[in-house]
Amino acid sequence: MFYLVVFRARSETMKFSSILSSYGIKNAIVNTPRQIAVSCGISVRVDVGALETCKQILSRRQFWTFGGIFLMQNDLYVQQ
């Protein structure tokens, strides 16, 4: 299981990934699956244990194009 943090702008996707890295949170830029239609085409993949930190960062900073957080479980993406 893992989470995808989705944005509508590539620049915000890259910025969010950089912020996570500065906090020591392992993440990866990945292609967004077609099932998730609210995306610029790339997303930030994080482990399940990083969810709360991701939410805190999103609440403290202005990401105008944030599209949601999706849990990948059993080959399905469920919006959180």
mmCIF file as gemmi writes it, N, C-alpha and C atoms, coordinates in Angstrom:
data_model
loop_
_atom_site.group_PDB
_atom_site.id
_atom_site.type_symbol
_atom_site.label_atom_id
_atom_site.label_alt_id
_atom_site.label_comp_id
_atom_site.label_asym_id
_atom_site.label_entity_id
_atom_site.label_seq_id
_atom_site.pdbx_PDB_ins_code
_atom_site.Cartn_x
_atom_site.Cartn_y
_atom_site.Cartn_z
_atom_site.occupancy
_atom_site.B_iso_or_equiv
_atom_site.pdbx_formal_charge
_atom_site.auth_seq_id
_atom_site.auth_asym_id
_atom_site.pdbx_PDB_model_num
ATOM 1 N N . MET Axp A 1 ? 0.842 -1.188 0 1 0 ? 1 A 1
ATOM 2 C CA . MET Axp A 1 ? 0 0 0 1 0 ? 1 A 1
ATOM 3 C C . MET Axp A 1 ? 0.882 1.244 0 1 0 ? 1 A 1
ATOM 4 N N . PHE Axp A 2 ? 0.397 2.265 -0.659 1 0 ? 2 A 1
ATOM 5 C CA . PHE Axp A 2 ? 1.074 3.549 -0.689 1 0 ? 2 A 1
ATOM 6 C C . PHE Axp A 2 ? 0.066 4.631 -1.033 1 0 ? 2 A 1
ATOM 7 N N . TYR Axp A 3 ? 0.488 5.886 -0.881 1 0 ? 3 A 1
ATOM 8 C CA . TYR Axp A 3 ? -0.36 7.024 -1.218 1 0 ? 3 A 1
ATOM 9 C C . TYR Axp A 3 ? 0.218 7.77 -2.405 1 0 ? 3 A 1
ATOM 10 N N . LEU Axp A 4 ? -0.668 8.339 -3.199 1 0 ? 4 A 1
ATOM 11 C CA . LEU Axp A 4 ? -0.287 9.27 -4.239 1 0 ? 4 A 1
ATOM 12 C C . LEU Axp A 4 ? -0.863 10.625 -3.875 1 0 ? 4 A 1
ATOM 13 N N . VAL Axp A 5 ? -0.005 11.641 -3.843 1 0 ? 5 A 1
ATOM 14 C CA . VAL Axp A 5 ? -0.443 13.007 -3.6 1 0 ? 5 A 1
ATOM 15 C C . VAL Axp A 5 ? -0.46 13.678 -4.972 1 0 ? 5 A 1
ATOM 16 N N . VAL Axp A 6 ? -1.645 14.161 -5.353 1 0 ? 6 A 1
ATOM 17 C CA . VAL Axp A 6 ? -1.89 14.594 -6.724 1 0 ? 6 A 1
ATOM 18 C C . VAL Axp A 6 ? -2.076 16.112 -6.792 1 0 ? 6 A 1
ATOM 19 N N . PHE Axp A 7 ? -1.473 16.704 -7.806 1 0 ? 7 A 1
ATOM 20 C CA . PHE Axp A 7 ? -1.597 18.135 -8.077 1 0 ? 7 A 1
ATOM 21 C C . PHE Axp A 7 ? -1.971 18.323 -9.541 1 0 ? 7 A 1
ATOM 22 N N . ARG Axp A 8 ? -2.528 19.481 -9.875 1 0 ? 8 A 1
ATOM 23 C CA . ARG Axp A 8 ? -2.886 19.793 -11.254 1 0 ? 8 A 1
ATOM 24 C C . ARG Axp A 8 ? -1.767 20.531 -11.99 1 0 ? 8 A 1
ATOM 25 N N . ALA Axp A 9 ? -0.7 20.88 -11.278 1 0 ? 9 A 1
ATOM 26 C CA . ALA Axp A 9 ? 0.435 21.577 -11.882 1 0 ? 9 A 1
ATOM 27 C C . ALA Axp A 9 ? 1.729 20.832 -11.558 1 0 ? 9 A 1
ATOM 28 N N . ARG Axp A 10 ? 2.527 20.625 -12.575 1 0 ? 10 A 1
ATOM 29 C CA . ARG Axp A 10 ? 3.791 19.914 -12.401 1 0 ? 10 A 1
ATOM 30 C C . ARG Axp A 10 ? 4.718 20.646 -11.427 1 0 ? 10 A 1
ATOM 31 N N . SER Axp A 11 ? 4.708 21.975 -11.475 1 0 ? 11 A 1
ATOM 32 C CA . SER Axp A 11 ? 5.594 22.745 -10.597 1 0 ? 11 A 1
ATOM 33 C C . SER Axp A 11 ? 5.263 22.507 -9.124 1 0 ? 11 A 1
ATOM 34 N N . GLU Axp A 12 ? 3.986 22.392 -8.801 1 0 ? 12 A 1
ATOM 35 C CA . GLU Axp A 12 ? 3.612 22.141 -7.402 1 0 ? 12 A 1
ATOM 36 C C . GLU Axp A 12 ? 3.929 20.698 -7.007 1 0 ? 12 A 1
ATOM 37 N N . THR Axp A 13 ? 3.822 19.773 -7.944 1 0 ? 13 A 1
ATOM 38 C CA . THR Axp A 13 ? 4.198 18.385 -7.67 1 0 ? 13 A 1
ATOM 39 C C . THR Axp A 13 ? 5.676 18.33 -7.289 1 0 ? 13 A 1
ATOM 40 N N . MET Axp A 14 ? 6.507 18.998 -8.082 1 0 ? 14 A 1
ATOM 41 C CA . MET Axp A 14 ? 7.939 19.006 -7.824 1 0 ? 14 A 1
ATOM 42 C C . MET Axp A 14 ? 8.274 19.729 -6.513 1 0 ? 14 A 1
ATOM 43 N N . LYS Axp A 15 ? 7.581 20.827 -6.244 1 0 ? 15 A 1
ATOM 44 C CA . LYS Axp A 15 ? 7.799 21.588 -5.003 1 0 ? 15 A 1
ATOM 45 C C . LYS Axp A 15 ? 7.452 20.734 -3.787 1 0 ? 15 A 1
ATOM 46 N N . PHE Axp A 16 ? 6.318 20.031 -3.836 1 0 ? 16 A 1
ATOM 47 C CA . PHE Axp A 16 ? 5.899 19.19 -2.718 1 0 ? 16 A 1
ATOM 48 C C . PHE Axp A 16 ? 6.911 18.074 -2.478 1 0 ? 16 A 1
ATOM 49 N N . SER Axp A 17 ? 7.385 17.456 -3.539 1 0 ? 17 A 1
ATOM 50 C CA . SER Axp A 17 ? 8.393 16.4 -3.415 1 0 ? 17 A 1
ATOM 51 C C . SER Axp A 17 ? 9.655 16.936 -2.763 1 0 ? 17 A 1
ATOM 52 N N . SER Axp A 18 ? 10.072 18.112 -3.163 1 0 ? 18 A 1
ATOM 53 C CA . SER Axp A 18 ? 11.268 18.733 -2.594 1 0 ? 18 A 1
ATOM 54 C C . SER Axp A 18 ? 11.092 19.014 -1.101 1 0 ? 18 A 1
ATOM 55 N N . ILE Axp A 19 ? 9.921 19.496 -0.724 1 0 ? 19 A 1
ATOM 56 C CA . ILE Axp A 19 ? 9.646 19.775 0.695 1 0 ? 19 A 1
ATOM 57 C C . ILE Axp A 19 ? 9.69 18.478 1.503 1 0 ? 19 A 1
ATOM 58 N N . LEU Axp A 20 ? 9.072 17.43 0.979 1 0 ? 20 A 1
ATOM 59 C CA . LEU Axp A 20 ? 9.108 16.135 1.678 1 0 ? 20 A 1
ATOM 60 C C . LEU Axp A 20 ? 10.548 15.673 1.869 1 0 ? 20 A 1
ATOM 61 N N . SER Axp A 21 ? 11.348 15.792 0.834 1 0 ? 21 A 1
ATOM 62 C CA . SER Axp A 21 ? 12.75 15.38 0.922 1 0 ? 21 A 1
ATOM 63 C C . SER Axp A 21 ? 13.494 16.177 1.991 1 0 ? 21 A 1
ATOM 64 N N . SER Axp A 22 ? 13.189 17.469 2.108 1 0 ? 22 A 1
ATOM 65 C CA . SER Axp A 22 ? 13.851 18.303 3.116 1 0 ? 22 A 1
ATOM 66 C C . SER Axp A 22 ? 13.482 17.867 4.536 1 0 ? 22 A 1
ATOM 67 N N . TYR Axp A 23 ? 12.329 17.209 4.689 1 0 ? 23 A 1
ATOM 68 C CA . TYR Axp A 23 ? 11.907 16.661 5.983 1 0 ? 23 A 1
ATOM 69 C C . TYR Axp A 23 ? 12.425 15.235 6.184 1 0 ? 23 A 1
ATOM 70 N N . GLY Axp A 24 ? 13.165 14.724 5.217 1 0 ? 24 A 1
ATOM 71 C CA . GLY Axp A 24 ? 13.694 13.367 5.317 1 0 ? 24 A 1
ATOM 72 C C . GLY Axp A 24 ? 12.68 12.298 4.971 1 0 ? 24 A 1
ATOM 73 N N . ILE Axp A 25 ? 11.607 12.68 4.282 1 0 ? 25 A 1
ATOM 74 C CA . ILE Axp A 25 ? 10.552 11.722 3.925 1 0 ? 25 A 1
ATOM 75 C C . ILE Axp A 25 ? 10.84 11.149 2.543 1 0 ? 25 A 1
ATOM 76 N N . LYS Axp A 26 ? 10.963 9.844 2.487 1 0 ? 26 A 1
ATOM 77 C CA . LYS Axp A 26 ? 11.211 9.158 1.222 1 0 ? 26 A 1
ATOM 78 C C . LYS Axp A 26 ? 9.985 9.328 0.323 1 0 ? 26 A 1
ATOM 79 N N . ASN Axp A 27 ? 10.217 9.76 -0.917 1 0 ? 27 A 1
ATOM 80 C CA . ASN Axp A 27 ? 9.117 9.941 -1.861 1 0 ? 27 A 1
ATOM 81 C C . ASN Axp A 27 ? 9.649 9.756 -3.267 1 0 ? 27 A 1
ATOM 82 N N . ALA Axp A 28 ? 8.74 9.658 -4.206 1 0 ? 28 A 1
ATOM 83 C CA . ALA Axp A 28 ? 9.128 9.497 -5.607 1 0 ? 28 A 1
ATOM 84 C C . ALA Axp A 28 ? 8.113 10.193 -6.494 1 0 ? 28 A 1
ATOM 85 N N . ILE Axp A 29 ? 8.607 10.776 -7.571 1 0 ? 29 A 1
ATOM 86 C CA . ILE Axp A 29 ? 7.729 11.34 -8.595 1 0 ? 29 A 1
ATOM 87 C C . ILE Axp A 29 ? 7.39 10.193 -9.539 1 0 ? 29 A 1
ATOM 88 N N . VAL Axp A 30 ? 6.096 9.945 -9.715 1 0 ? 30 A 1
ATOM 89 C CA . VAL Axp A 30 ? 5.642 8.833 -10.563 1 0 ? 30 A 1
ATOM 90 C C . VAL Axp A 30 ? 4.562 9.319 -11.524 1 0 ? 30 A 1
ATOM 91 N N . ASN Axp A 31 ? 4.364 8.564 -12.581 1 0 ? 31 A 1
ATOM 92 C CA . ASN Axp A 31 ? 3.256 8.856 -13.488 1 0 ? 31 A 1
ATOM 93 C C . ASN Axp A 31 ? 1.947 8.59 -12.771 1 0 ? 31 A 1
ATOM 94 N N . THR Axp A 32 ? 1 9.478 -12.928 1 0 ? 32 A 1
ATOM 95 C CA . THR Axp A 32 ? -0.307 9.305 -12.305 1 0 ? 32 A 1
ATOM 96 C C . THR Axp A 32 ? -1.125 8.308 -13.125 1 0 ? 32 A 1
ATOM 97 N N . PRO Axp A 33 ? -1.708 7.309 -12.47 1 0 ? 33 A 1
ATOM 98 C CA . PRO Axp A 33 ? -2.536 6.339 -13.196 1 0 ? 33 A 1
ATOM 99 C C . PRO Axp A 33 ? -3.732 7.024 -13.869 1 0 ? 33 A 1
ATOM 100 N N . ARG Axp A 34 ? -4.171 6.487 -14.959 1 0 ? 34 A 1
ATOM 101 C CA . ARG Axp A 34 ? -5.299 7.063 -15.704 1 0 ? 34 A 1
ATOM 102 C C . ARG Axp A 34 ? -6.586 7.109 -14.885 1 0 ? 34 A 1
ATOM 103 N N . GLN Axp A 35 ? -6.728 6.217 -13.903 1 0 ? 35 A 1
ATOM 104 C CA . GLN Axp A 35 ? -7.941 6.193 -13.076 1 0 ? 35 A 1
ATOM 105 C C . GLN Axp A 35 ? -8.105 7.481 -12.283 1 0 ? 35 A 1
ATOM 106 N N . ILE Axp A 36 ? -7.007 8.193 -12.053 1 0 ? 36 A 1
ATOM 107 C CA . ILE Axp A 36 ? -7.056 9.443 -11.303 1 0 ? 36 A 1
ATOM 108 C C . ILE Axp A 36 ? -7.042 10.575 -12.324 1 0 ? 36 A 1
ATOM 109 N N . ALA Axp A 37 ? -8.18 11.186 -12.526 1 0 ? 37 A 1
ATOM 110 C CA . ALA Axp A 37 ? -8.34 12.154 -13.62 1 0 ? 37 A 1
ATOM 111 C C . ALA Axp A 37 ? -7.942 13.58 -13.247 1 0 ? 37 A 1
ATOM 112 N N . VAL Axp A 38 ? -7.669 13.867 -11.982 1 0 ? 38 A 1
ATOM 113 C CA . VAL Axp A 38 ? -7.384 15.241 -11.548 1 0 ? 38 A 1
ATOM 114 C C . VAL Axp A 38 ? -5.885 15.453 -11.394 1 0 ? 38 A 1
ATOM 115 N N . SER Axp A 39 ? -5.152 15.383 -12.491 1 0 ? 39 A 1
ATOM 116 C CA . SER Axp A 39 ? -3.709 15.426 -12.355 1 0 ? 39 A 1
ATOM 117 C C . SER Axp A 39 ? -3.039 16.062 -13.559 1 0 ? 39 A 1
ATOM 118 N N . CYS Axp A 40 ? -1.812 16.504 -13.328 1 0 ? 40 A 1
ATOM 119 C CA . CYS Axp A 40 ? -0.977 17.05 -14.397 1 0 ? 40 A 1
ATOM 120 C C . CYS Axp A 40 ? -0.227 15.933 -15.115 1 0 ? 40 A 1
ATOM 121 N N . GLY Axp A 41 ? -0.373 14.709 -14.648 1 0 ? 41 A 1
ATOM 122 C CA . GLY Axp A 41 ? 0.303 13.578 -15.268 1 0 ? 41 A 1
ATOM 123 C C . GLY Axp A 41 ? 1.348 12.931 -14.383 1 0 ? 41 A 1
ATOM 124 N N . ILE Axp A 42 ? 1.82 13.672 -13.36 1 0 ? 42 A 1
ATOM 125 C CA . ILE Axp A 42 ? 2.751 13.096 -12.394 1 0 ? 42 A 1
ATOM 126 C C . ILE Axp A 42 ? 2.234 13.364 -10.983 1 0 ? 42 A 1
ATOM 127 N N . SER Axp A 43 ? 2.612 12.482 -10.077 1 0 ? 43 A 1
ATOM 128 C CA . SER Axp A 43 ? 2.19 12.587 -8.679 1 0 ? 43 A 1
ATOM 129 C C . SER Axp A 43 ? 3.365 12.259 -7.776 1 0 ? 43 A 1
ATOM 130 N N . VAL Axp A 44 ? 3.185 12.503 -6.49 1 0 ? 44 A 1
ATOM 131 C CA . VAL Axp A 44 ? 4.205 12.162 -5.502 1 0 ? 44 A 1
ATOM 132 C C . VAL Axp A 44 ? 3.744 10.904 -4.773 1 0 ? 44 A 1
ATOM 133 N N . ARG Axp A 45 ? 4.579 9.883 -4.825 1 0 ? 45 A 1
ATOM 134 C CA . ARG Axp A 45 ? 4.282 8.617 -4.133 1 0 ? 45 A 1
ATOM 135 C C . ARG Axp A 45 ? 4.986 8.624 -2.78 1 0 ? 45 A 1
ATOM 136 N N . VAL Axp A 46 ? 4.219 8.298 -1.725 1 0 ? 46 A 1
ATOM 137 C CA . VAL Axp A 46 ? 4.781 8.232 -0.372 1 0 ? 46 A 1
ATOM 138 C C . VAL Axp A 46 ? 4.299 6.967 0.312 1 0 ? 46 A 1
ATOM 139 N N . ASP Axp A 47 ? 5.075 6.51 1.28 1 0 ? 47 A 1
ATOM 140 C CA . ASP Axp A 47 ? 4.678 5.351 2.067 1 0 ? 47 A 1
ATOM 141 C C . ASP Axp A 47 ? 3.52 5.71 2.997 1 0 ? 47 A 1
ATOM 142 N N . VAL Axp A 48 ? 2.831 4.699 3.453 1 0 ? 48 A 1
ATOM 143 C CA . VAL Axp A 48 ? 1.659 4.891 4.311 1 0 ? 48 A 1
ATOM 144 C C . VAL Axp A 48 ? 2 5.677 5.569 1 0 ? 48 A 1
ATOM 145 N N . GLY Axp A 49 ? 3.167 5.46 6.133 1 0 ? 49 A 1
ATOM 146 C CA . GLY Axp A 49 ? 3.56 6.136 7.363 1 0 ? 49 A 1
ATOM 147 C C . GLY Axp A 49 ? 3.772 7.637 7.228 1 0 ? 49 A 1
ATOM 148 N N . ALA Axp A 50 ? 3.818 8.139 6 1 0 ? 50 A 1
ATOM 149 C CA . ALA Axp A 50 ? 4.068 9.567 5.778 1 0 ? 50 A 1
ATOM 150 C C . ALA Axp A 50 ? 2.791 10.387 5.634 1 0 ? 50 A 1
ATOM 151 N N . LEU Axp A 51 ? 1.645 9.776 5.744 1 0 ? 51 A 1
ATOM 152 C CA . LEU Axp A 51 ? 0.38 10.468 5.491 1 0 ? 51 A 1
ATOM 153 C C . LEU Axp A 51 ? 0.187 11.695 6.367 1 0 ? 51 A 1
ATOM 154 N N . GLU Axp A 52 ? 0.385 11.574 7.648 1 0 ? 52 A 1
ATOM 155 C CA . GLU Axp A 52 ? 0.136 12.708 8.551 1 0 ? 52 A 1
ATOM 156 C C . GLU Axp A 52 ? 1.076 13.874 8.261 1 0 ? 52 A 1
ATOM 157 N N . THR Axp A 53 ? 2.329 13.581 7.982 1 0 ? 53 A 1
ATOM 158 C CA . THR Axp A 53 ? 3.269 14.649 7.637 1 0 ? 53 A 1
ATOM 159 C C . THR Axp A 53 ? 2.835 15.334 6.35 1 0 ? 53 A 1
ATOM 160 N N . CYS Axp A 54 ? 2.397 14.563 5.369 1 0 ? 54 A 1
ATOM 161 C CA . CYS Axp A 54 ? 1.906 15.144 4.113 1 0 ? 54 A 1
ATOM 162 C C . CYS Axp A 54 ? 0.731 16.082 4.377 1 0 ? 54 A 1
ATOM 163 N N . LYS Axp A 55 ? -0.203 15.648 5.19 1 0 ? 55 A 1
ATOM 164 C CA . LYS Axp A 55 ? -1.366 16.482 5.502 1 0 ? 55 A 1
ATOM 165 C C . LYS Axp A 55 ? -0.946 17.77 6.213 1 0 ? 55 A 1
ATOM 166 N N . GLN Axp A 56 ? 0.019 17.663 7.114 1 0 ? 56 A 1
ATOM 167 C CA . GLN Axp A 56 ? 0.491 18.855 7.828 1 0 ? 56 A 1
ATOM 168 C C . GLN Axp A 56 ? 1.145 19.843 6.869 1 0 ? 56 A 1
ATOM 169 N N . ILE Axp A 57 ? 1.963 19.35 5.978 1 0 ? 57 A 1
ATOM 170 C CA . ILE Axp A 57 ? 2.622 20.228 5.005 1 0 ? 57 A 1
ATOM 171 C C . ILE Axp A 57 ? 1.587 20.885 4.106 1 0 ? 57 A 1
ATOM 172 N N . LEU Axp A 58 ? 0.617 20.11 3.641 1 0 ? 58 A 1
ATOM 173 C CA . LEU Axp A 58 ? -0.424 20.655 2.769 1 0 ? 58 A 1
ATOM 174 C C . LEU Axp A 58 ? -1.257 21.722 3.48 1 0 ? 58 A 1
ATOM 175 N N . SER Axp A 59 ? -1.483 21.553 4.777 1 0 ? 59 A 1
ATOM 176 C CA . SER Axp A 59 ? -2.3 22.526 5.502 1 0 ? 59 A 1
ATOM 177 C C . SER Axp A 59 ? -1.535 23.816 5.821 1 0 ? 59 A 1
ATOM 178 N N . ARG Axp A 60 ? -0.204 23.728 5.909 1 0 ? 60 A 1
ATOM 179 C CA . ARG Axp A 60 ? 0.605 24.894 6.264 1 0 ? 60 A 1
ATOM 180 C C . ARG Axp A 60 ? 1.035 25.723 5.065 1 0 ? 60 A 1
ATOM 181 N N . ARG Axp A 61 ? 1.026 25.144 3.904 1 0 ? 61 A 1
ATOM 182 C CA . ARG Axp A 61 ? 1.506 25.844 2.709 1 0 ? 61 A 1
ATOM 183 C C . ARG Axp A 61 ? 0.384 25.951 1.686 1 0 ? 61 A 1
ATOM 184 N N . GLN Axp A 62 ? 0.506 26.9 0.808 1 0 ? 62 A 1
ATOM 185 C CA . GLN Axp A 62 ? -0.532 27.099 -0.196 1 0 ? 62 A 1
ATOM 186 C C . GLN Axp A 62 ? -0.173 26.35 -1.474 1 0 ? 62 A 1
ATOM 187 N N . PHE Axp A 63 ? -0.913 25.288 -1.722 1 0 ? 63 A 1
ATOM 188 C CA . PHE Axp A 63 ? -0.805 24.538 -2.957 1 0 ? 63 A 1
ATOM 189 C C . PHE Axp A 63 ? -2.14 24.721 -3.68 1 0 ? 63 A 1
ATOM 190 N N . TRP Axp A 64 ? -2.166 25.646 -4.619 1 0 ? 64 A 1
ATOM 191 C CA . TRP Axp A 64 ? -3.418 26.012 -5.284 1 0 ? 64 A 1
ATOM 192 C C . TRP Axp A 64 ? -3.958 24.903 -6.18 1 0 ? 64 A 1
ATOM 193 N N . THR Axp A 65 ? -3.096 23.997 -6.602 1 0 ? 65 A 1
ATOM 194 C CA . THR Axp A 65 ? -3.545 22.977 -7.553 1 0 ? 65 A 1
ATOM 195 C C . THR Axp A 65 ? -3.627 21.588 -6.928 1 0 ? 65 A 1
ATOM 196 N N . PHE Axp A 66 ? -3.648 21.513 -5.61 1 0 ? 66 A 1
ATOM 197 C CA . PHE Axp A 66 ? -3.749 20.217 -4.93 1 0 ? 66 A 1
ATOM 198 C C . PHE Axp A 66 ? -5.029 19.516 -5.362 1 0 ? 66 A 1
ATOM 199 N N . GLY Axp A 67 ? -4.886 18.262 -5.796 1 0 ? 67 A 1
ATOM 200 C CA . GLY Axp A 67 ? -6.028 17.504 -6.307 1 0 ? 67 A 1
ATOM 201 C C . GLY Axp A 67 ? -6.519 16.395 -5.393 1 0 ? 67 A 1
ATOM 202 N N . GLY Axp A 68 ? -5.729 16.029 -4.394 1 0 ? 68 A 1
ATOM 203 C CA . GLY Axp A 68 ? -6.164 15.009 -3.466 1 0 ? 68 A 1
ATOM 204 C C . GLY Axp A 68 ? -5.076 14.005 -3.133 1 0 ? 68 A 1
ATOM 205 N N . ILE Axp A 69 ? -5.403 13.17 -2.161 1 0 ? 69 A 1
ATOM 206 C CA . ILE Axp A 69 ? -4.523 12.077 -1.749 1 0 ? 69 A 1
ATOM 207 C C . ILE Axp A 69 ? -5.278 10.787 -2.013 1 0 ? 69 A 1
ATOM 208 N N . PHE Axp A 70 ? -4.608 9.865 -2.672 1 0 ? 70 A 1
ATOM 209 C CA . PHE Axp A 70 ? -5.238 8.605 -3.05 1 0 ? 70 A 1
ATOM 210 C C . PHE Axp A 70 ? -4.444 7.44 -2.477 1 0 ? 70 A 1
ATOM 211 N N . LEU Axp A 71 ? -5.161 6.494 -1.857 1 0 ? 71 A 1
ATOM 212 C CA . LEU Axp A 71 ? -4.563 5.276 -1.331 1 0 ? 71 A 1
ATOM 213 C C . LEU Axp A 71 ? -4.641 4.204 -2.4 1 0 ? 71 A 1
ATOM 214 N N . MET Axp A 72 ? -3.512 3.572 -2.705 1 0 ? 72 A 1
ATOM 215 C CA . MET Axp A 72 ? -3.507 2.458 -3.639 1 0 ? 72 A 1
ATOM 216 C C . MET Axp A 72 ? -3.593 1.18 -2.83 1 0 ? 72 A 1
ATOM 217 N N . GLN Axp A 73 ? -4.68 0.467 -3.011 1 0 ? 73 A 1
ATOM 218 C CA . GLN Axp A 73 ? -4.898 -0.764 -2.26 1 0 ? 73 A 1
ATOM 219 C C . GLN Axp A 73 ? -5.665 -1.739 -3.139 1 0 ? 73 A 1
ATOM 220 N N . ASN Axp A 74 ? -5.153 -2.926 -3.268 1 0 ? 74 A 1
ATOM 221 C CA . ASN Axp A 74 ? -5.809 -3.967 -4.076 1 0 ? 74 A 1
ATOM 222 C C . ASN Axp A 74 ? -6.08 -3.494 -5.507 1 0 ? 74 A 1
ATOM 223 N N . ASP Axp A 75 ? -5.092 -2.834 -6.111 1 0 ? 75 A 1
ATOM 224 C CA . ASP Axp A 75 ? -5.194 -2.34 -7.489 1 0 ? 75 A 1
ATOM 225 C C . ASP Axp A 75 ? -6.283 -1.28 -7.699 1 0 ? 75 A 1
ATOM 226 N N . LEU Axp A 76 ? -6.73 -0.665 -6.609 1 0 ? 76 A 1
ATOM 227 C CA . LEU Axp A 76 ? -7.711 0.417 -6.695 1 0 ? 76 A 1
ATOM 228 C C . LEU Axp A 76 ? -7.145 1.663 -6.028 1 0 ? 76 A 1
ATOM 229 N N . TYR Axp A 77 ? -7.535 2.817 -6.547 1 0 ? 77 A 1
ATOM 230 C CA . TYR Axp A 77 ? -7.119 4.091 -5.936 1 0 ? 77 A 1
ATOM 231 C C . TYR Axp A 77 ? -8.336 4.71 -5.263 1 0 ? 77 A 1
ATOM 232 N N . VAL Axp A 78 ? -8.239 4.893 -3.954 1 0 ? 78 A 1
ATOM 233 C CA . VAL Axp A 78 ? -9.341 5.413 -3.159 1 0 ? 78 A 1
ATOM 234 C C . VAL Axp A 78 ? -8.941 6.782 -2.623 1 0 ? 78 A 1
ATOM 235 N N . GLN Axp A 79 ? -9.75 7.802 -2.928 1 0 ? 79 A 1
ATOM 236 C CA . GLN Axp A 79 ? -9.424 9.136 -2.445 1 0 ? 79 A 1
ATOM 237 C C . GLN Axp A 79 ? -9.633 9.206 -0.949 1 0 ? 79 A 1
ATOM 238 N N . GLN Axp A 80 ? -8.679 9.84 -0.263 1 0 ? 80 A 1
ATOM 239 C CA . GLN Axp A 80 ? -8.714 9.951 1.194 1 0 ? 80 A 1
ATOM 240 C C . GLN Axp A 80 ? -9.331 11.26 1.628 1 0 ? 80 A 1
